[in-house]
């Protein structure tokens, strides 16, 4: 798996265009160090090239998105921090992201 992130507080960033190879422990450590402030992001690129992006939505929730370029939109769900950790663990175990949470499609148009 590869990951990318932006930590707003520490001004640390790994761009989505150049994700880094990582193991589960590294991914969880980076995610857990992200601040509670809005604006931080974290993402995973799985073996099939699917991008799963976590964006801090508010103090309690993260917006989880899976872009769907051919359909001009994104599949979205909201999770708390604990649910995000569980989702990350399942993704690293090879699970299909669509079986892990109820995603709703939102069109870009």
N, C-alpha and C positions, 0 to 999 in steps of 0.2 A: 504494500500500500504506500501511497504517497500522500503527503499533507502539505497544506499551506495555511498561513494564519497571519493575523495582524493584531498585535497587542497595543491598544491605544495608549495605555499608561506608560509602558516601557519603550514605546516607539520602535518595536521590533516587528519585522515583516518578512514573510516569505511569500512571494507572489504566486498566484494561481497558475501563471504561465510557466513557472519553474518550480513545481512542487518537489519536496525532498522525500527520499525513501525513509520510511520510519517503521518501527515496530510498535505494537500496542502500548507498551509502557511509555515510550517517548511521546506518543500521541496524547495519552491521558495526562501526562505531566504538563505538556504544553497547554492543553485545554484547561486543566485545573488552575494554572497560573494566570489565565485570562481574567482581567478585572471584571467586577460587577457592573461597571459603567457601560452605557450604550456605546455602540460603535465597534467593539471588538468582533473579529470574525475568525472562524476556524473551518477548514475544509479538508475533505478526504477525496482522493481519486482512487477508485478501486481498480482491480485487475482488468475489468471490462472497459475502463475509461469513464465510468459514470462519476460525476462530481456530486458530492453531498456537502452542502455548505451550511454552516451554523453561524448565524448573525445575532448578536445581542440585541434583543427587541426592547426589553425594559428590565426593571430590577429583578423580575422573577422569571421571565421567559426568554427562550431563544427561538428564533425563526429558523426552521430547517428547510432548505430548498434543494430540489434536484432539477436543474435546468433541463428543458426539453426543447432544444433549438428547432427541430423539424416541425413541432407543433406551435412554435412562437409563444412559449410560455414556460411556466415553472410549476412543479408539484411542491406544495407547501404544507407544513404542519408546525405547530408550536409545542415546545417541550420545556420542562424545567431542567435545571442543571443535572439532577439525578437521572432523568430520562435520557438526556444527551449522553451521559457517560455510558449508560446501558446500551444505547444505540451505537456508540463508537465501538464498544466491545463486540457487539454482534456483527458489525460491519467488518471488523478485523478477523472475525471467525468465518467470514465468507458469506454471510447472510445477504439475501436480496433486500435492499432498503425498503422496497414497497411492501414487504411482508412484516416490517417492524413497527410501522406506524400508519395511521390513516392520513394519507396525503390528499390534498385538494388541489386540483389543477387551476391555475390562474393564468389567463392569457396576457401577453405583453401588450396586445392591441386594445 
